[in-house]
Amino acid sequence: MDRRSQTAFLALIASQAAHSLEEYAFRLFDVFGPARFVSALFSGNLETGFAVANTGVVLLGAGCYWAFVRPRHALAHPIAWFWTVLEFANGIGHTLLALSRGSYFPGLATAPLLIAASGYLGYRLQCAQHSS
Protein backbone atom coordinates (compact mmCIF):
# COMPACT_ATOMS: atom_id res chain seq x y z
CA MET A 1 0.00 0.00 0.00
CA ASP A 2 1.56 3.28 -1.08
CA ARG A 3 1.86 6.44 1.01
CA ARG A 4 -1.07 8.18 -0.71
CA SER A 5 -3.36 5.24 0.02
CA GLN A 6 -2.21 5.21 3.64
CA THR A 7 -2.91 8.94 3.91
CA ALA A 8 -6.31 8.47 2.24
CA PHE A 9 -7.18 5.77 4.78
CA LEU A 10 -6.23 8.07 7.64
CA ALA A 11 -8.33 10.86 6.09
CA LEU A 12 -11.27 8.48 5.90
CA ILE A 13 -10.99 7.64 9.59
CA ALA A 14 -10.68 11.35 10.43
CA SER A 15 -13.82 11.96 8.34
CA GLN A 16 -15.62 9.29 10.34
CA ALA A 17 -14.52 10.99 13.57
CA ALA A 18 -15.98 14.31 12.37
CA HIS A 19 -19.12 12.48 11.21
CA SER A 20 -19.50 10.83 14.62
CA LEU A 21 -19.20 14.20 16.34
CA GLU A 22 -21.91 15.66 14.12
CA GLU A 23 -24.19 12.68 14.76
CA TYR A 24 -23.63 13.04 18.51
CA ALA A 25 -24.15 16.82 18.54
CA PHE A 26 -27.41 16.51 16.62
CA ARG A 27 -28.53 13.43 18.56
CA LEU A 28 -28.85 10.78 15.88
CA PHE A 29 -29.69 8.32 18.65
CA ASP A 30 -32.95 10.22 19.28
CA VAL A 31 -34.19 10.07 15.67
CA PHE A 32 -32.85 6.84 14.19
CA GLY A 33 -33.90 3.43 15.52
CA PRO A 34 -30.71 1.52 14.64
CA ALA A 35 -28.58 4.18 16.38
CA ARG A 36 -30.86 3.96 19.42
CA PHE A 37 -30.50 0.14 19.43
CA VAL A 38 -26.70 0.20 19.21
CA SER A 39 -26.47 2.94 21.85
CA ALA A 40 -28.60 0.89 24.24
CA LEU A 41 -26.19 -2.04 23.87
CA PHE A 42 -23.48 0.06 25.54
CA SER A 43 -25.43 2.01 28.14
CA GLY A 44 -28.89 2.66 29.55
CA ASN A 45 -28.18 6.30 28.77
CA LEU A 46 -28.46 6.57 24.98
CA GLU A 47 -26.21 9.62 24.79
CA THR A 48 -23.43 7.80 26.63
CA GLY A 49 -23.96 4.57 24.69
CA PHE A 50 -23.79 6.43 21.40
CA ALA A 51 -20.55 8.15 22.43
CA VAL A 52 -19.02 4.83 23.48
CA ALA A 53 -20.08 3.04 20.29
CA ASN A 54 -18.80 5.78 18.01
CA THR A 55 -15.57 6.16 19.91
CA GLY A 56 -15.14 2.42 19.40
CA VAL A 57 -15.68 2.74 15.65
CA VAL A 58 -13.09 5.50 15.34
CA LEU A 59 -10.62 3.64 17.55
CA LEU A 60 -11.13 0.49 15.49
CA GLY A 61 -10.35 2.50 12.34
CA ALA A 62 -7.25 3.97 13.96
CA GLY A 63 -6.22 0.50 15.10
CA CYS A 64 -6.61 -0.82 11.56
CA TYR A 65 -4.38 1.98 10.35
CA TRP A 66 -1.62 1.32 12.90
CA ALA A 67 -1.78 -2.50 12.79
CA PHE A 68 -2.38 -3.14 9.08
CA VAL A 69 -2.36 -0.10 6.78
CA ARG A 70 0.71 1.77 8.04
CA PRO A 71 3.01 -1.29 8.21
CA ARG A 72 1.68 -2.48 4.82
CA HIS A 73 0.45 -5.77 6.23
CA ALA A 74 -0.89 -8.36 3.80
CA LEU A 75 -4.40 -7.60 5.07
CA ALA A 76 -4.07 -3.86 4.48
CA HIS A 77 -5.87 -3.89 1.11
CA PRO A 78 -8.89 -5.99 2.17
CA ILE A 79 -9.26 -3.96 5.36
CA ALA A 80 -9.01 -0.69 3.42
CA TRP A 81 -11.63 -1.95 0.96
CA PHE A 82 -13.93 -2.87 3.85
CA TRP A 83 -13.68 0.64 5.29
CA THR A 84 -14.06 2.17 1.83
CA VAL A 85 -17.36 0.38 1.20
CA LEU A 86 -18.61 0.88 4.76
CA GLU A 87 -18.00 4.63 4.82
CA PHE A 88 -19.22 5.21 1.27
CA ALA A 89 -22.48 3.47 2.21
CA ASN A 90 -22.62 5.49 5.43
CA GLY A 91 -22.31 8.78 3.55
CA ILE A 92 -24.85 7.77 0.90
CA GLY A 93 -27.23 6.49 3.57
CA HIS A 94 -27.27 9.79 5.46
CA THR A 95 -27.79 11.68 2.23
CA LEU A 96 -30.72 9.47 1.20
CA LEU A 97 -32.30 9.72 4.65
CA ALA A 98 -32.15 13.51 4.48
CA LEU A 99 -33.58 13.52 0.95
CA SER A 100 -36.42 11.21 1.96
CA ARG A 101 -37.27 13.49 4.89
CA GLY A 102 -36.89 16.62 2.83
CA SER A 103 -34.82 18.17 5.60
CA TYR A 104 -31.60 17.88 7.57
CA PHE A 105 -30.80 14.50 9.07
CA PRO A 106 -27.98 14.12 11.64
CA GLY A 107 -24.77 13.27 9.79
CA LEU A 108 -25.74 14.98 6.53
CA ALA A 109 -23.20 17.81 6.79
CA THR A 110 -20.24 15.44 7.00
CA ALA A 111 -21.65 12.80 4.62
CA PRO A 112 -19.86 14.45 1.66
CA LEU A 113 -16.54 14.04 3.54
CA LEU A 114 -17.20 10.30 3.88
CA ILE A 115 -18.18 9.99 0.23
CA ALA A 116 -15.16 11.97 -0.99
CA ALA A 117 -12.63 10.27 1.29
CA SER A 118 -13.93 6.77 0.56
CA GLY A 119 -14.17 7.54 -3.15
CA TYR A 120 -10.57 8.69 -3.24
CA LEU A 121 -9.36 5.73 -1.19
CA GLY A 122 -11.25 3.37 -3.49
CA TYR A 123 -9.62 5.04 -6.49
CA ARG A 124 -6.15 4.67 -4.91
CA LEU A 125 -6.79 1.01 -4.07
CA GLN A 126 -8.06 0.31 -7.58
CA CYS A 127 -4.97 1.97 -9.11
CA ALA A 128 -2.74 -0.15 -6.87
CA GLN A 129 -4.48 -3.34 -8.00
CA HIS A 130 -4.00 -2.46 -11.66
CA SER A 131 -0.34 -1.59 -11.24
CA SER A 132 0.46 -4.88 -9.48
N, C-alpha and C positions, 0 to 999 in steps of 0.2 A: 504494500500500500504506500503510495507516494505521499510526500509532505502535503500537497494540496488536498488530497483526500482526507488525510488526518486532520487538517485544519477545518475542512468542511464538516467532518464528523463532530468536532468540538463545537463549531458554530451551531450545528443542529441541536446539540445538547443544551447550549446556552439559550437557544430559541425556545426550547421546551421549558427551561427554567423561567424565562420571561412569561411564557404562556401560562405556566402554573400560577405565577404571581397574579396575573390578570384574572384567571379563573377564581382564585381565592378572594381577591379584592371585590369581585362582583358576584361572589357567592354562588358559583355553579352548583354546589351541593344543595342549594335551596330550590333550584329550578329544573334539575335534570335527574331523573330517577336512578340511572346507573351510577352517577357520581354520589348520590345519597347512599346507595347500597354499599359501594366500596368504602366510603367514609365511615359508615357504621361498622364495617369489619374491623376498623382500627380503634374506634372510640365511640362511646355513647354520645359524646359531643361531636356533632357532624363537622363543625368548623375545625376542631382538633384532628379528627380522623382524616379529613381532607388534606390538611397540612402534612400530616404524617405520610399519607399515601403518595402525595405528590413529591415530597422530599425524597421518598424512597425511589420514585421513578427517576428523578434527576441524579440521585446518587448511583443508581444502577447504570445509567448512561455514562456517568463519569468513570465508574468502575470498569465498564466495557472499554472506554478509551484507554485507561491506564494499563489494564491487563491484556488487552488484545490489539487494539488499533495502534497505539503508540509504539509498542515493541514489534509491530508487524507480524503478529502471531498468525498461524495458518488459519485460524477461525476469524481473523479480522474482516475479511470480505463478507462472509455470510452474516456476521453480526452487524456489520454496517448496512447490508441490504435489509436486514430485519428492521433496523431503526429507520431506514429510509422509507420503507413501505408504511410502517406504523405511524410515523410523524406526518407523512403526506396524507394518509387517511384521516388523521386527527385534524389537520388543517382544513381539508375538504369537508369533513363532517361538521365542524363548527360553522363553516361558511354556509352549508346547506341548511343547517338548523336555523341560522339567522334569516336566510332567504325564505324559508317556509313560514317563519313567524312574521316576516315583514318588518322586523325590528332587530335591534342589537340582541345578541346572545352572548353570554360570558365566554370569552376566548376568541371572539371574532377579530378584535383589533390585532392580535398577534398571530392569527391564523396565516396571514400572508408570509410571515417570517418562517413558519413551519413549512409551508409549501415551497418557498424559495430555497431554503436551506436543504430540504430533502431533495428537491429537484436538482440542485447543483451537485449534491453528494451522489445522487443516482447517476448523473451525467459523468462525474469523475470515475465512479466505479465501472460504468459501462465502457468508458475509454480505456481503463486499465485492463478490462477483459479482452478487448479487441487488440491491444498492443502486446498481449502475452503470447 
